[in-house]
């Protein structure tokens, strides 16, 4: 997992995101999560292998939305809020 320097660190949210995405994909080695500064919130960008993107997004984006909800709840424990983005 890769980390880009950011003034706001969200270790609990990142750990939860790594766990959830890692449990969904077949190729765990292809998972990359980058932390960067979004517009007003820290942004966690998720990259997975091409064959795993459908698993992470889910039908009509339901899995992705559920992941965002859980990670935002975990970020509250870090005293912050986060954006979660999924990239090809």
C-alpha positions in Angstrom: 0.0 0.0 0.0 1.4 3.4 -1.0 1.2 6.6 1.1 1.5 10.1 -0.2 2.4 12.8 2.4 -0.6 14.6 3.7 -1.1 16.9 6.6 -4.2 15.0 7.8 -3.6 11.4 8.7 -6.6 9.0 9.0 -5.1 5.7 10.2 -8.3 4.0 11.3 -10.1 4.9 8.1 -7.2 3.7 6.0 -6.9 0.4 7.8 -10.6 -0.3 7.5 -10.5 0.5 3.8 -7.5 -1.8 3.3 -9.3 -4.6 5.1 -12.6 -4.2 3.2 -11.1 -3.9 -0.3 -8.5 -6.7 0.4 -11.4 -9.0 1.4 -13.2 -8.3 -1.9 -10.4 -8.7 -4.5 -8.7 -11.8 -5.8 -5.3 -10.0 -6.4 -4.4 -8.4 -3.1 -1.0 -7.4 -4.4 -2.6 -5.1 -7.0 -4.4 -3.0 -4.3 -3.0 0.5 -3.9 -4.5 3.1 -1.5 -3.1 6.6 -1.7 -3.8 9.4 0.8 -3.9 12.9 -0.6 -5.5 16.2 0.2 -8.9 16.6 -1.5 -10.7 19.9 -1.8 -11.6 20.2 1.8 -11.1 16.6 3.1 -8.4 14.0 3.0 -8.9 11.7 0.0 -8.3 8.0 -0.1 -7.9 6.8 -3.7 -8.3 3.1 -4.3 -6.7 1.3 -7.2 -7.2 -2.4 -7.8 -6.4 -4.8 -10.7 -8.6 -4.5 -13.8 -10.4 -7.8 -13.1 -11.3 -6.8 -9.6 -12.8 -3.3 -10.2 -16.3 -4.8 -10.8 -16.2 -6.6 -7.4 -15.2 -3.4 -5.6 -17.8 -1.2 -7.4 -20.7 -3.7 -7.3 -24.0 -3.6 -9.0 -25.1 0.0 -9.4 -22.2 1.1 -7.2 -23.8 -0.4 -4.1 -20.6 -2.1 -2.8 -18.6 1.1 -3.4 -21.2 3.2 -1.5 -21.2 0.7 1.4 -17.4 0.9 1.6 -17.6 4.7 1.6 -20.1 4.7 4.4 -18.1 2.3 6.6 -14.8 4.2 6.0 -16.4 7.6 6.8 -17.6 6.1 10.1 -14.1 4.8 10.8 -12.7 8.3 10.0 -14.9 9.8 12.7 -12.8 7.8 15.1 -9.8 9.6 13.7 -11.6 12.9 14.3 -12.0 13.6 10.6 -14.1 12.9 7.5 -12.7 11.5 4.2 -13.5 11.1 0.6 -13.1 7.7 -1.0 -12.5 7.5 -4.7 -12.1 4.4 -6.9 -9.8 4.6 -10.0 -9.1 2.3 -12.8 
